[in-house]
Amino acid sequence: MASNSLLISAIVIVAIVLPTMTMATDFIVGDDSGWTINFDYQAWAKDKVFRLRDKLVFQYPKGNHNVFRVNGTAFENCDIPPANQALTSGNDTIVLNTPGRKWYICGVSNHCAAYGQKLKITVQYPYGWAPAPAPSSPWAPAPRSAPAIPSPEPWAPTTPTVPGTPTEPWAPAPAPSSPWSSTPSSMPATATTTTTEPWAPTPEPWTPAPAPSSPWAPVPSSPLTPPPTESWWPPAPAPYPWI
């Protein structure tokens, strides 16, 4: 039973790998035009499918051009690598051993920047599948994040502001001014003078104060009041003259 499973697995592997090995294609870059200036290589590669083990063949008159393998940035800017990295045989063959994007330029003079002599392709992954990203380990520690700065509590006391003029909490508030209250006169106050009568005697400054009365001193007798004198009016007539 185990031998049958191994046999089936071997047949499946051969069925998948063998067609891939036998289907490798040689692409002459630029076809009949070859590797030259003033040619749209992006349009040439647009409808082509490049797979692993395929080959790119750059054909050109030796000495007129060369081939550099570069990255995406150097491709866009036409940055020329060191001369010892150039392919210069005139019939340069590059095997596509890895999937992904590939970039090639000519490093002679300004053929890349001024005449568009550069090629960009994408090599397909086996069977059209891109490799899945490596799963993260369940035991791998999570990256430590910076500690969060605590925000102030809504109930945290705040520092009271100091008033310009401190006042006692029990001091009464000033009475509001009435809109109809009269404005104090700006006239200067005149001194009030006390007018004395010219005939009023001025008290003597040396008059002695009366001696205090002793509790046992006899009360002075008051002077005799003379009896009232008779009035000068005549007597009133009797109310009834016939009596």
Secondary structure, DSSP 8 states (H G I E B T S, - for coil): -HHHHHHHHHHHHHHHHHHHHHT--EEETTGGG-S-SS--HHHHHHT--B-TT-EEEEE--BTTB-BEEE-HHHHHHT----GGG-B-SSEEEEE--S-EEEEEE--STTHHHHH--EEEEEE--GGG---------TTS-------------TT--------SS---TTS-------TT------S----------TTS----TT--------TTS--------------SS-----S-TT-
